[in-house]
Amino acid sequence: MSRSGSHGAGVEAIVVGASAGGIDAMSIVLPAISEAFAGAVFAVLHLPRERPSLLVEIFAPKCRLAVREAEDKEPIDARTIYFAPPDYHMLVDRGPALALSADPPVHFSRPSIDVLFESAADVYGPRLMGVLLTGANEDGAAGLEAVHRAGGVTCVEDPATAAVPFMAAAALRRWPGHRVLSLPALADWLSAVTAGNPA
């Protein structure tokens, strides 16, 4: 098993990205985050641009933290999971606060995982954890490397067991030292880390 950064002590924010197969993967990962976690979670899931997101309705009943769709210039609350809205990049800004952008798509995606991860790495540095899940393009590979370079903790879903392995495999090609876990193991690890018992 590859490892990155520390074992999760001192994490104040978590970024999570997924594409194809992502709702099922996030349905295992996000509910595992402990109610004891005093930080914030930021999630990007590639969505059709022309339809409203139902992610808050899907995930709020499953998760132990509050679940909201991000709004521009919104101050970041603790113990909250923020989803990027359709057709907007979500960024973490100084404050910390959230920012939404209609800049061009990255890897054909808006919201982009890379944009979120890179901006969060700039703000949180070694206090950030990045988690990249199933997906069919390279979005997130550069962003997860940015989290690693900032001293944060990084983890990818095991491509061998992912619904769509391309995204996680692309991240590992870019930097092979990310922690690699199956979804159940990732959920167990995330639960321990956010409960204050990093393993």
JOLIN-V66784 format. One record per pair of residues at least 24 apart in sequence whose ideal C-beta (glycine too) atoms are under 10 Angstrom apart, sorted by the first residue. I is the first residue (numbers start at 1). J is the second residue. D is the distance in whole Angstrom. If there is no record, write none. Layout:
i=I j=J d=D
i=I j=J d=D
//
This chain:
i=1 j=158 d=9
i=1 j=179 d=7
i=1 j=180 d=6
i=1 j=181 d=7
i=1 j=185 d=9
i=2 j=154 d=9
i=2 j=155 d=9
i=2 j=156 d=9
i=2 j=172 d=8
i=2 j=175 d=9
i=2 j=176 d=6
i=2 j=177 d=5
i=2 j=178 d=6
i=2 j=179 d=6
i=2 j=180 d=5
i=2 j=181 d=10
i=3 j=153 d=9
i=3 j=154 d=9
i=3 j=155 d=9
i=3 j=177 d=7
i=3 j=178 d=8
i=3 j=179 d=5
i=3 j=180 d=9
i=4 j=129 d=10
i=4 j=130 d=9
i=4 j=144 d=9
i=4 j=145 d=10
i=4 j=147 d=8
i=4 j=148 d=5
i=4 j=151 d=10
i=4 j=152 d=8
i=4 j=153 d=6
i=4 j=154 d=4
i=4 j=155 d=7
i=4 j=156 d=9
i=4 j=175 d=8
i=4 j=176 d=10
i=4 j=177 d=5
i=4 j=178 d=5
i=4 j=179 d=5
i=4 j=180 d=10
i=5 j=126 d=7
i=5 j=128 d=9
i=5 j=129 d=8
i=5 j=130 d=9
i=5 j=147 d=8
i=5 j=148 d=7
i=5 j=150 d=9
i=5 j=151 d=6
i=5 j=152 d=6
i=5 j=153 d=4
i=5 j=154 d=6
i=5 j=155 d=9
i=5 j=177 d=9
i=5 j=178 d=9
i=5 j=179 d=8
i=6 j=126 d=7
i=6 j=127 d=10
i=6 j=129 d=10
i=6 j=151 d=8
i=6 j=152 d=9
i=6 j=153 d=6
i=6 j=193 d=10
i=6 j=198 d=8
i=7 j=153 d=8
i=7 j=179 d=9
i=7 j=189 d=9
i=7 j=192 d=9
i=7 j=193 d=8
i=7 j=197 d=10
i=7 j=198 d=4
i=7 j=199 d=7
i=8 j=129 d=6
i=8 j=152 d=10
i=8 j=153 d=5
i=8 j=155 d=9
i=8 j=179 d=10
i=8 j=189 d=8
i=8 j=190 d=8
i=8 j=192 d=8
i=8 j=193 d=4
i=8 j=194 d=8
i=8 j=196 d=9
i=8 j=197 d=9
i=8 j=198 d=4
i=8 j=199 d=8
i=9 j=127 d=10
i=9 j=153 d=9
i=9 j=193 d=8
i=9 j=196 d=8
i=9 j=197 d=10
i=9 j=198 d=5
i=10 j=39 d=10
i=10 j=126 d=7
i=10 j=127 d=6
i=10 j=128 d=10
i=10 j=129 d=10
i=10 j=153 d=9
i=10 j=198 d=9
i=11 j=37 d=8
i=11 j=38 d=10
i=11 j=39 d=6
i=11 j=124 d=9
i=11 j=126 d=9
i=11 j=127 d=6
i=11 j=128 d=7
i=11 j=129 d=5
i=11 j=152 d=8
i=11 j=153 d=6
i=11 j=190 d=10
i=11 j=193 d=6
i=11 j=194 d=8
i=11 j=196 d=10
i=11 j=198 d=8
i=12 j=37 d=9
i=12 j=38 d=8
i=12 j=39 d=4
i=12 j=40 d=8
i=12 j=78 d=9
i=12 j=96 d=9
i=12 j=123 d=10
i=12 j=124 d=6
i=12 j=125 d=10
i=12 j=126 d=10
i=12 j=127 d=4
i=12 j=128 d=7
i=12 j=129 d=9
i=13 j=37 d=10
i=13 j=39 d=5
i=13 j=40 d=5
i=13 j=41 d=7
i=13 j=42 d=7
i=13 j=76 d=8
i=13 j=78 d=10
i=13 j=92 d=7
i=13 j=96 d=8
i=13 j=120 d=6
i=13 j=121 d=10
i=13 j=123 d=8
i=13 j=124 d=5
i=13 j=127 d=7
i=13 j=128 d=5
i=13 j=129 d=7
i=13 j=130 d=10
i=13 j=152 d=9
i=14 j=39 d=7
i=14 j=40 d=8
i=14 j=41 d=5
i=14 j=42 d=7
i=14 j=43 d=9
i=14 j=81 d=9
i=14 j=120 d=9
i=14 j=124 d=10
i=14 j=128 d=7
i=14 j=129 d=5
i=14 j=130 d=8
i=14 j=131 d=7
i=14 j=152 d=10
i=14 j=153 d=9
i=14 j=155 d=10
i=14 j=190 d=8
i=14 j=193 d=9
i=14 j=194 d=8
i=15 j=40 d=10
i=15 j=41 d=8
i=15 j=42 d=5
i=15 j=43 d=8
i=15 j=44 d=8
i=15 j=82 d=10
i=15 j=90 d=10
i=15 j=92 d=8
i=15 j=113 d=8
i=15 j=116 d=6
i=15 j=117 d=5
i=15 j=118 d=10
i=15 j=119 d=9
i=15 j=120 d=5
i=15 j=121 d=8
i=15 j=124 d=9
i=15 j=128 d=7
i=15 j=129 d=7
i=15 j=130 d=5
i=15 j=131 d=7
i=15 j=132 d=9
i=15 j=140 d=9
i=15 j=143 d=8
i=15 j=144 d=9
i=15 j=147 d=7
i=15 j=152 d=9
i=15 j=154 d=10
i=16 j=41 d=7
i=16 j=42 d=7
i=16 j=43 d=5
i=16 j=44 d=7
i=16 j=45 d=9
i=16 j=81 d=9
i=16 j=83 d=10
i=16 j=113 d=9
i=16 j=116 d=9
i=16 j=117 d=9
i=16 j=129 d=9
i=16 j=130 d=8
i=16 j=131 d=5
i=16 j=132 d=8
i=16 j=133 d=7
i=16 j=140 d=10
i=16 j=155 d=10
i=16 j=190 d=9
i=17 j=42 d=9
i=17 j=43 d=7
i=17 j=44 d=5
i=17 j=45 d=8
i=17 j=46 d=9
i=17 j=84 d=10
i=17 j=109 d=10
i=17 j=111 d=9
i=17 j=112 d=9
i=17 j=113 d=3
i=17 j=114 d=8
i=17 j=116 d=7
i=17 j=117 d=7
i=17 j=130 d=8
i=17 j=131 d=7
i=17 j=132 d=5
i=17 j=133 d=7
i=17 j=134 d=10
i=17 j=135 d=7
i=17 j=139 d=7
i=17 j=140 d=4
i=17 j=141 d=10
i=17 j=143 d=7
i=17 j=144 d=8
i=17 j=167 d=8
i=17 j=171 d=10
i=18 j=43 d=8
i=18 j=44 d=8
i=18 j=45 d=5
i=18 j=46 d=8
i=18 j=113 d=8
i=18 j=131 d=9
i=18 j=132 d=8
i=18 j=133 d=4
i=18 j=134 d=6
i=18 j=135 d=6
i=18 j=139 d=10
i=18 j=140 d=8
i=18 j=157 d=8
i=18 j=162 d=9
i=18 j=163 d=9
i=18 j=164 d=9
i=18 j=167 d=8
i=18 j=168 d=10
i=19 j=44 d=9
i=19 j=45 d=7
i=19 j=46 d=4
i=19 j=47 d=9
i=19 j=107 d=9
i=19 j=109 d=7
i=19 j=113 d=8
i=19 j=132 d=10
i=19 j=133 d=8
i=19 j=134 d=7
i=19 j=135 d=3
i=19 j=136 d=6
i=19 j=137 d=6
i=19 j=139 d=7
i=19 j=140 d=8
i=19 j=163 d=10
i=19 j=164 d=7
i=19 j=166 d=9
i=19 j=167 d=6
i=20 j=45 d=10
i=20 j=46 d=8
i=20 j=133 d=10
i=20 j=134 d=6
i=20 j=135 d=6
i=20 j=136 d=4
i=20 j=137 d=9
i=20 j=162 d=10
i=20 j=163 d=7
i=20 j=164 d=4
i=20 j=166 d=8
i=20 j=167 d=8
i=21 j=133 d=8
i=21 j=134 d=4
i=21 j=135 d=7
i=21 j=136 d=8
i=21 j=157 d=9
i=21 j=162 d=7
i=21 j=163 d=3
i=21 j=164 d=5
i=21 j=165 d=10
i=21 j=167 d=9
i=22 j=46 d=7
i=22 j=47 d=9
i=22 j=55 d=10
i=22 j=133 d=6
i=22 j=134 d=6
i=22 j=135 d=7
i=22 j=136 d=10
i=22 j=163 d=8
i=22 j=164 d=9
i=22 j=167 d=9
i=23 j=47 d=10
i=23 j=54 d=10
i=23 j=55 d=8
i=23 j=58 d=7
i=23 j=59 d=9
i=23 j=134 d=10
i=24 j=133 d=9
i=24 j=134 d=8
i=24 j=163 d=7
i=24 j=183 d=9
i=25 j=131 d=10
i=25 j=133 d=4
i=25 j=134 d=5
i=25 j=135 d=9
i=25 j=157 d=6
i=25 j=162 d=8
i=25 j=163 d=7
i=25 j=164 d=9
i=25 j=183 d=6
i=25 j=186 d=9
i=25 j=187 d=10
i=26 j=55 d=8
i=26 j=58 d=9
i=26 j=59 d=7
i=26 j=62 d=9
i=26 j=63 d=10
i=26 j=81 d=10
i=26 j=83 d=9
i=26 j=131 d=10
i=26 j=133 d=7
i=26 j=134 d=9
i=26 j=183 d=10
i=27 j=58 d=8
i=27 j=59 d=7
i=27 j=62 d=6
i=27 j=63 d=9
i=27 j=183 d=10
i=27 j=187 d=10
i=28 j=62 d=10
i=28 j=133 d=9
i=28 j=157 d=10
i=28 j=182 d=10
i=28 j=183 d=5
i=28 j=184 d=7
i=28 j=186 d=8
i=28 j=187 d=5
i=28 j=190 d=10
i=29 j=131 d=7
i=29 j=133 d=7
i=29 j=155 d=10
i=29 j=157 d=8
i=29 j=183 d=7
i=29 j=184 d=10
i=29 j=186 d=6
i=29 j=187 d=6
i=29 j=190 d=6
i=29 j=191 d=10
i=30 j=55 d=10
i=30 j=59 d=6
i=30 j=62 d=7
i=30 j=63 d=5
i=30 j=64 d=9
i=30 j=65 d=8
i=30 j=67 d=8
i=30 j=81 d=6
i=30 j=83 d=10
i=30 j=131 d=10
i=30 j=187 d=9
i=30 j=190 d=9
i=31 j=59 d=8
i=31 j=61 d=10
i=31 j=62 d=5
i=31 j=63 d=5
i=31 j=64 d=7
i=31 j=65 d=9
i=31 j=187 d=8
i=31 j=190 d=10
i=31 j=191 d=9
i=32 j=63 d=9
i=32 j=64 d=9
i=32 j=183 d=10
i=32 j=184 d=9
i=32 j=186 d=8
i=32 j=187 d=4
i=32 j=188 d=7
i=32 j=189 d=9
i=32 j=190 d=5
i=32 j=191 d=4
i=32 j=192 d=9
i=32 j=193 d=10
i=32 j=194 d=8
i=32 j=195 d=10
i=33 j=63 d=7
i=33 j=64 d=7
i=33 j=65 d=6
i=33 j=79 d=9
i=33 j=81 d=8
i=33 j=187 d=9
i=33 j=190 d=6
i=33 j=191 d=7
i=33 j=193 d=9
i=33 j=194 d=5
i=33 j=195 d=9
i=34 j=64 d=7
i=34 j=65 d=9
i=34 j=79 d=10
i=34 j=190 d=8
i=34 j=191 d=6
i=34 j=192 d=8
i=34 j=193 d=8
i=34 j=194 d=4
i=34 j=195 d=4
i=34 j=196 d=8
i=34 j=197 d=9
i=35 j=63 d=9
i=35 j=64 d=4
i=35 j=65 d=7
i=35 j=79 d=7
i=35 j=194 d=9
i=35 j=195 d=9
i=36 j=64 d=9
i=36 j=79 d=9
i=36 j=191 d=10
i=36 j=194 d=7
i=36 j=195 d=5
i=36 j=196 d=6
i=36 j=197 d=9
i=37 j=64 d=8
i=37 j=65 d=7
i=37 j=78 d=9
i=37 j=79 d=7
i=37 j=190 d=9
i=37 j=191 d=10
i=37 j=193 d=8
i=37 j=194 d=4
i=37 j=195 d=7
i=37 j=196 d=8
i=38 j=78 d=5
i=38 j=79 d=6
i=38 j=194 d=9
i=38 j=196 d=9
i=39 j=65 d=9
i=39 j=76 d=9
i=39 j=78 d=6
i=39 j=79 d=8
i=39 j=80 d=9
i=39 j=124 d=9
i=39 j=127 d=8
i=39 j=128 d=9
i=39 j=129 d=9
i=39 j=194 d=8
i=40 j=65 d=9
i=40 j=66 d=10
i=40 j=76 d=5
i=40 j=77 d=7
i=40 j=78 d=6
i=40 j=79 d=8
i=40 j=80 d=5
i=40 j=81 d=8
i=40 j=82 d=7
i=40 j=92 d=9
i=40 j=96 d=8
i=40 j=98 d=9
i=40 j=120 d=10
i=40 j=124 d=10
i=41 j=65 d=7
i=41 j=66 d=10
i=41 j=67 d=9
i=41 j=79 d=9
i=41 j=80 d=7
i=41 j=81 d=4
i=41 j=82 d=7
i=41 j=83 d=9
i=41 j=129 d=9
i=41 j=131 d=9
i=41 j=190 d=10
i=41 j=194 d=9
i=42 j=70 d=8
i=42 j=76 d=9
i=42 j=80 d=9
i=42 j=81 d=8
i=42 j=82 d=5
i=42 j=83 d=8
i=42 j=84 d=8
i=42 j=90 d=7
i=42 j=91 d=9
i=42 j=92 d=7
i=42 j=98 d=8
i=42 j=116 d=6
i=42 j=117 d=9
i=42 j=119 d=9
i=42 j=120 d=6
i=42 j=128 d=10
i=43 j=67 d=9
i=43 j=70 d=9
i=43 j=81 d=6
i=43 j=82 d=7
i=43 j=83 d=5
i=43 j=84 d=7
i=43 j=90 d=9
i=43 j=111 d=10
i=43 j=113 d=9
i=43 j=116 d=8
i=43 j=131 d=9
i=43 j=133 d=10
i=44 j=70 d=10
i=44 j=82 d=10
i=44 j=83 d=8
i=44 j=84 d=5
i=44 j=89 d=9
i=44 j=90 d=6
i=44 j=109 d=8
i=44 j=110 d=10
i=44 j=111 d=5
i=44 j=112 d=7
i=44 j=113 d=5
i=44 j=114 d=9
i=44 j=115 d=8
i=44 j=116 d=5
i=44 j=117 d=8
i=44 j=139 d=8
i=44 j=140 d=8
i=44 j=143 d=9
i=45 j=83 d=7
i=45 j=84 d=8
i=45 j=86 d=10
i=45 j=111 d=8
i=45 j=113 d=9
i=45 j=133 d=9
i=45 j=135 d=9
i=46 j=84 d=10
i=46 j=86 d=9
i=46 j=105 d=10
i=46 j=107 d=9
i=46 j=108 d=9
i=46 j=109 d=5
i=46 j=110 d=9
i=46 j=111 d=7
i=46 j=112 d=9
i=46 j=113 d=8
i=46 j=135 d=7
i=46 j=136 d=9
i=46 j=137 d=8
i=46 j=139 d=7
i=46 j=140 d=10
i=46 j=167 d=10
i=47 j=83 d=9
i=47 j=84 d=8
i=47 j=85 d=9
i=47 j=86 d=5
i=47 j=87 d=8
i=47 j=109 d=9
i=47 j=110 d=10
i=47 j=111 d=8
i=48 j=86 d=7
i=48 j=87 d=9
i=49 j=86 d=6
i=49 j=87 d=4
i=49 j=88 d=10
i=49 j=105 d=9
i=49 j=109 d=10
i=49 j=110 d=7
i=49 j=111 d=10
i=50 j=86 d=8
i=50 j=87 d=8
i=51 j=86 d=7
i=51 j=87 d=10
i=52 j=85 d=9
i=52 j=86 d=7
i=53 j=83 d=7
i=53 j=84 d=9
i=53 j=85 d=6
i=53 j=86 d=5
i=53 j=87 d=10
i=55 j=81 d=9
i=55 j=83 d=5
i=55 j=84 d=9
i=55 j=85 d=9
i=55 j=86 d=9
i=56 j=81 d=9
i=56 j=82 d=10
i=56 j=83 d=7
i=56 j=85 d=10
i=58 j=83 d=10
i=59 j=83 d=8
i=64 j=191 d=10
i=64 j=194 d=9
i=65 j=194 d=9
i=68 j=98 d=10
i=70 j=98 d=5
i=70 j=99 d=9
i=70 j=100 d=7
i=70 j=111 d=9
i=70 j=116 d=10
i=71 j=97 d=10
i=71 j=98 d=7
i=71 j=99 d=10
i=71 j=100 d=7
i=72 j=97 d=9
i=72 j=98 d=7
i=72 j=99 d=6
i=72 j=100 d=4
i=72 j=101 d=9
i=73 j=97 d=6
i=73 j=98 d=7
i=73 j=99 d=7
i=73 j=100 d=8
i=74 j=98 d=5
i=74 j=99 d=9
i=74 j=100 d=9
i=76 j=123 d=9
i=82 j=116 d=10
i=83 j=111 d=9
i=84 j=110 d=9
i=84 j=111 d=4
i=84 j=112 d=9
i=84 j=113 d=9
i=84 j=115 d=9
i=84 j=116 d=7
i=85 j=111 d=8
i=86 j=110 d=9
i=86 j=111 d=8
i=87 j=111 d=8
i=88 j=112 d=10
i=88 j=115 d=10
i=89 j=113 d=10
i=89 j=114 d=9
i=89 j=115 d=4
i=89 j=116 d=7
i=89 j=119 d=9
i=90 j=115 d=7
i=90 j=116 d=5
i=90 j=119 d=8
i=90 j=120 d=9
i=91 j=115 d=6
i=91 j=116 d=7
i=91 j=118 d=9
i=91 j=119 d=4
i=91 j=120 d=8
i=91 j=122 d=9
i=91 j=123 d=9
i=92 j=116 d=7
i=92 j=117 d=9
i=92 j=118 d=9
i=92 j=119 d=5
i=92 j=120 d=4
i=92 j=121 d=9
i=92 j=122 d=8
i=92 j=123 d=5
i=92 j=124 d=7
i=92 j=128 d=9
i=93 j=119 d=7
i=93 j=120 d=10
i=93 j=122 d=9
i=93 j=123 d=7
i=94 j=122 d=9
i=94 j=123 d=6
i=95 j=123 d=8
i=96 j=120 d=9
i=96 j=123 d=5
i=96 j=124 d=8
i=97 j=123 d=9
i=105 j=139 d=9
i=106 j=137 d=10
i=106 j=138 d=10
i=106 j=139 d=6
i=106 j=140 d=10
i=106 j=142 d=9
i=106 j=143 d=9
i=107 j=135 d=10
i=107 j=137 d=5
i=107 j=138 d=6
i=107 j=139 d=4
i=107 j=140 d=8
i=107 j=141 d=9
i=107 j=142 d=9
i=107 j=167 d=10
i=107 j=170 d=10
i=108 j=137 d=7
i=108 j=138 d=10
i=108 j=139 d=8
i=109 j=135 d=9
i=109 j=137 d=7
i=109 j=138 d=10
i=109 j=139 d=5
i=109 j=140 d=9
i=110 j=139 d=10
i=111 j=139 d=9
i=112 j=139 d=6
i=112 j=140 d=8
i=112 j=142 d=10
i=112 j=143 d=8
i=113 j=137 d=9
i=113 j=138 d=10
i=113 j=139 d=5
i=113 j=140 d=4
i=113 j=141 d=9
i=113 j=142 d=9
i=113 j=143 d=5
i=113 j=144 d=8
i=113 j=167 d=8
i=113 j=171 d=10
i=114 j=138 d=9
i=114 j=139 d=6
i=114 j=140 d=6
i=114 j=141 d=8
i=114 j=142 d=5
i=114 j=143 d=4
i=114 j=144 d=9
i=114 j=145 d=9
i=114 j=146 d=8
i=115 j=139 d=9
i=115 j=142 d=10
i=115 j=143 d=7
i=116 j=140 d=9
i=116 j=143 d=7
i=117 j=141 d=10
i=117 j=142 d=8
i=117 j=143 d=3
i=117 j=144 d=6
i=117 j=145 d=9
i=117 j=146 d=6
i=117 j=147 d=6
i=117 j=150 d=10
i=117 j=152 d=9
i=117 j=154 d=9
i=118 j=142 d=7
i=118 j=143 d=5
i=118 j=144 d=10
i=118 j=145 d=9
i=118 j=146 d=5
i=118 j=147 d=8
i=118 j=149 d=10
i=118 j=150 d=9
i=119 j=143 d=9
i=119 j=146 d=9
i=120 j=146 d=9
i=120 j=147 d=7
i=120 j=150 d=9
i=120 j=152 d=9
i=121 j=145 d=9
i=121 j=146 d=4
i=121 j=147 d=5
i=121 j=148 d=9
i=121 j=149 d=7
i=121 j=150 d=4
i=121 j=151 d=9
i=121 j=152 d=6
i=122 j=146 d=8
i=122 j=150 d=7
i=123 j=150 d=9
i=124 j=150 d=8
i=124 j=151 d=10
i=124 j=152 d=7
i=125 j=149 d=10
i=125 j=150 d=5
i=125 j=151 d=6
i=125 j=152 d=7
i=126 j=150 d=7
i=126 j=151 d=3
i=126 j=152 d=6
i=126 j=153 d=8
i=127 j=151 d=9
i=127 j=152 d=7
i=127 j=153 d=9
i=128 j=152 d=4
i=128 j=153 d=7
i=128 j=154 d=9
i=129 j=153 d=4
i=129 j=154 d=7
i=129 j=155 d=7
i=129 j=179 d=10
i=129 j=190 d=8
i=129 j=193 d=7
i=129 j=194 d=9
i=130 j=154 d=5
i=130 j=155 d=7
i=130 j=156 d=9
i=130 j=171 d=9
i=130 j=178 d=9
i=131 j=155 d=5
i=131 j=156 d=8
i=131 j=157 d=8
i=131 j=178 d=10
i=131 j=179 d=9
i=131 j=181 d=9
i=131 j=186 d=7
i=131 j=189 d=10
i=131 j=190 d=7
i=132 j=156 d=5
i=132 j=157 d=7
i=132 j=162 d=10
i=132 j=167 d=6
i=132 j=168 d=6
i=132 j=170 d=9
i=132 j=171 d=5
i=132 j=172 d=9
i=132 j=178 d=8
i=133 j=157 d=5
i=133 j=162 d=7
i=133 j=163 d=9
i=133 j=164 d=9
i=133 j=167 d=7
i=133 j=168 d=7
i=133 j=183 d=8
i=133 j=186 d=8
i=134 j=159 d=9
i=134 j=161 d=9
i=134 j=162 d=4
i=134 j=163 d=5
i=134 j=164 d=5
i=134 j=165 d=7
i=134 j=166 d=9
i=134 j=167 d=6
i=134 j=168 d=7
i=134 j=183 d=9
i=135 j=162 d=8
i=135 j=163 d=9
i=135 j=164 d=6
i=135 j=165 d=9
i=135 j=166 d=6
i=135 j=167 d=3
i=135 j=168 d=7
i=135 j=169 d=10
i=135 j=170 d=9
i=135 j=171 d=10
i=136 j=163 d=10
i=136 j=164 d=5
i=136 j=165 d=9
i=136 j=166 d=5
i=136 j=167 d=7
i=137 j=164 d=9
i=137 j=166 d=7
i=137 j=167 d=6
i=137 j=170 d=8
i=138 j=166 d=8
i=138 j=167 d=7
i=138 j=169 d=9
i=138 j=170 d=4
i=138 j=171 d=8
i=138 j=173 d=9
i=138 j=174 d=8
i=139 j=167 d=7
i=139 j=170 d=9
i=139 j=171 d=10
i=140 j=167 d=6
i=140 j=168 d=9
i=140 j=170 d=8
i=140 j=171 d=6
i=140 j=174 d=10
i=141 j=166 d=10
i=141 j=167 d=7
i=141 j=168 d=9
i=141 j=169 d=9
i=141 j=170 d=4
i=141 j=171 d=4
i=141 j=172 d=8
i=141 j=173 d=7
i=141 j=174 d=5
i=141 j=175 d=8
i=141 j=178 d=10
i=142 j=170 d=9
i=142 j=171 d=9
i=142 j=174 d=7
i=142 j=175 d=10
i=143 j=171 d=9
i=144 j=168 d=9
i=144 j=170 d=9
i=144 j=171 d=5
i=144 j=172 d=9
i=144 j=174 d=8
i=144 j=175 d=8
i=144 j=178 d=7
i=145 j=171 d=7
i=145 j=174 d=5
i=145 j=175 d=5
i=145 j=177 d=10
i=145 j=178 d=9
i=147 j=178 d=9
i=148 j=174 d=10
i=148 j=175 d=6
i=148 j=177 d=7
i=148 j=178 d=7
i=149 j=175 d=9
i=153 j=178 d=9
i=153 j=179 d=7
i=153 j=193 d=8
i=153 j=198 d=9
i=154 j=178 d=5
i=154 j=179 d=7
i=155 j=179 d=4
i=155 j=180 d=7
i=155 j=181 d=6
i=155 j=185 d=10
i=155 j=186 d=6
i=155 j=189 d=7
i=155 j=190 d=8
i=155 j=193 d=10
i=156 j=180 d=6
i=156 j=181 d=8
i=156 j=186 d=9
i=157 j=181 d=7
i=157 j=182 d=7
i=157 j=183 d=6
i=157 j=185 d=10
i=157 j=186 d=6
i=158 j=182 d=5
i=158 j=183 d=8
i=158 j=185 d=8
i=158 j=186 d=8
i=161 j=185 d=10
//
